[in-house]
Amino acid sequence: MAVFATAGGGGEAADVCFFCLAFAMLLAIVIVALVGAARGSVGAAVVGVMLAGFVGAVVLFAAATLAPSDDPDEQGTQQLMRSTAGWWAASAVIAVGSAGWVAARRLRRRRPPGSAPDAEPDGAQEARS
């Protein structure tokens, strides 16, 4: 959590700094991914996936290094960390899904509508008739 914890001191101030910034980044991932899917923007879809990877590395590292504790305040922090990891997973699925959606739209635009990949050109069909 030290990566996002920039408010001096530690304890709850560091927790709040980490979680506020982490949730803001998760929201940014979802917004960028949805904008990329809506506009068909490859760049936005790639940025969404890259943001998901970066934020995921930080969130999962913070979750892995959080030591178990019997302190009620720390248990609240652990619960918030588990929910942050869950929200990150959901935002990563949205980002990867939007990249897949953009790729499918691009692939579909390449082929003319109604043509099969193995179809013969129109001139070859007319020559046989």
C-alpha positions as CSV (number, residue, x, y, z in Angstrom):
1,M,0.0,0.0,0.0
2,A,3.0,2.3,0.3
3,V,2.9,3.0,-3.4
4,F,-0.4,5.0,-3.1
5,A,0.0,6.0,0.6
6,T,1.3,9.6,0.3
7,A,-0.3,11.2,3.4
8,G,2.3,11.6,6.0
9,G,2.4,9.1,8.8
10,G,0.8,5.7,8.5
11,G,-2.1,3.7,9.8
12,E,-5.5,4.8,8.7
13,A,-4.3,7.9,6.9
14,A,-2.2,5.6,4.6
15,D,-5.2,3.2,4.2
16,V,-7.5,6.0,3.1
17,C,-5.0,7.4,0.6
18,F,-4.4,3.9,-0.9
19,F,-8.1,3.0,-1.2
20,C,-9.3,6.3,-2.4
21,L,-6.7,6.4,-5.2
22,A,-7.2,2.7,-6.0
23,F,-11.0,3.1,-6.4
24,A,-10.5,6.2,-8.5
25,M,-8.1,4.2,-10.8
26,L,-10.6,1.3,-10.9
27,L,-13.3,3.8,-12.0
28,A,-11.0,5.2,-14.6
29,I,-10.3,1.7,-16.0
30,V,-14.0,1.1,-16.4
31,I,-14.7,4.5,-18.0
32,V,-11.8,4.2,-20.5
33,A,-12.8,0.6,-21.4
34,L,-16.4,1.6,-22.0
35,V,-15.5,4.6,-24.0
36,G,-13.2,2.4,-26.1
37,A,-15.9,-0.1,-26.7
38,A,-18.5,2.5,-27.5
39,R,-16.3,4.4,-30.0
40,G,-14.5,1.4,-31.3
41,S,-11.2,2.9,-30.3
42,V,-8.3,0.5,-30.3
43,G,-6.1,3.0,-28.4
44,A,-8.7,3.4,-25.6
45,A,-9.1,-0.3,-25.3
46,V,-5.4,-0.9,-25.1
47,V,-5.0,1.9,-22.5
48,G,-7.8,0.3,-20.4
49,V,-6.1,-3.1,-20.5
50,M,-2.7,-1.5,-19.6
51,L,-4.3,0.5,-16.7
52,A,-5.9,-2.7,-15.5
53,G,-2.6,-4.5,-15.5
54,F,-0.8,-1.7,-13.6
55,V,-3.5,-1.2,-11.0
56,G,-3.8,-4.9,-10.6
57,A,-0.1,-5.3,-9.9
58,V,-0.3,-2.6,-7.2
59,V,-3.6,-3.9,-5.7
60,L,-2.5,-7.6,-5.7
61,F,0.9,-6.7,-4.3
62,A,-0.8,-4.7,-1.5
63,A,-3.2,-7.5,-0.8
64,A,-0.4,-10.1,-0.7
65,T,1.7,-8.1,1.7
66,L,-1.1,-7.2,4.1
67,A,-0.5,-9.2,7.3
68,P,-3.4,-10.9,9.1
69,S,-4.3,-9.3,12.4
70,D,-6.8,-9.7,15.2
71,D,-7.2,-5.9,15.6
72,P,-10.8,-4.9,14.6
73,D,-9.4,-1.8,12.6
74,E,-7.0,-4.0,10.7
75,Q,-9.8,-6.5,10.0
76,G,-11.8,-3.7,8.4
77,T,-8.7,-2.9,6.3
78,Q,-8.4,-6.5,5.3
79,Q,-12.1,-6.6,4.3
80,L,-11.7,-3.5,2.2
81,M,-8.6,-4.9,0.6
82,R,-10.5,-8.1,-0.4
83,S,-13.3,-6.0,-1.9
84,T,-10.7,-3.8,-3.7
85,A,-9.2,-7.0,-5.2
86,G,-12.7,-8.1,-6.3
87,W,-13.5,-4.7,-7.9
88,W,-10.1,-4.8,-9.7
89,A,-11.0,-8.3,-11.1
90,A,-14.3,-6.9,-12.3
91,S,-12.7,-3.9,-13.9
92,A,-10.1,-6.1,-15.6
93,V,-12.8,-8.3,-17.1
94,I,-14.5,-5.1,-18.4
95,A,-11.3,-3.8,-19.9
96,V,-10.3,-7.1,-21.6
97,G,-13.9,-7.6,-22.7
98,S,-13.9,-4.1,-24.3
99,A,-10.7,-4.9,-26.1
100,G,-12.3,-8.1,-27.4
101,W,-15.4,-6.2,-28.5
102,V,-13.3,-3.6,-30.4
103,A,-11.3,-6.4,-32.1
104,A,-14.4,-8.2,-33.1
105,R,-15.9,-4.9,-34.5
106,R,-12.7,-4.3,-36.5
107,L,-12.7,-7.8,-37.9
108,R,-16.3,-7.6,-38.8
109,R,-15.7,-4.3,-40.7
110,R,-13.0,-5.9,-42.8
111,R,-15.3,-8.4,-44.4
112,P,-18.1,-7.2,-46.6
113,P,-21.5,-8.0,-45.1
114,G,-23.0,-11.2,-46.3
115,S,-19.8,-12.7,-47.7
116,A,-18.5,-16.0,-46.5
117,P,-14.8,-16.4,-46.2
118,D,-14.8,-19.3,-48.7
119,A,-17.1,-17.7,-51.2
120,E,-16.0,-17.4,-54.9
121,P,-15.9,-14.0,-56.5
122,D,-19.1,-12.9,-58.4
123,G,-17.4,-13.3,-61.8
124,A,-16.6,-17.0,-61.2
125,Q,-20.3,-17.8,-60.3
126,E,-21.6,-15.9,-63.4
127,A,-19.2,-17.7,-65.7
128,R,-20.6,-21.1,-64.6
129,S,-24.2,-20.0,-65.2
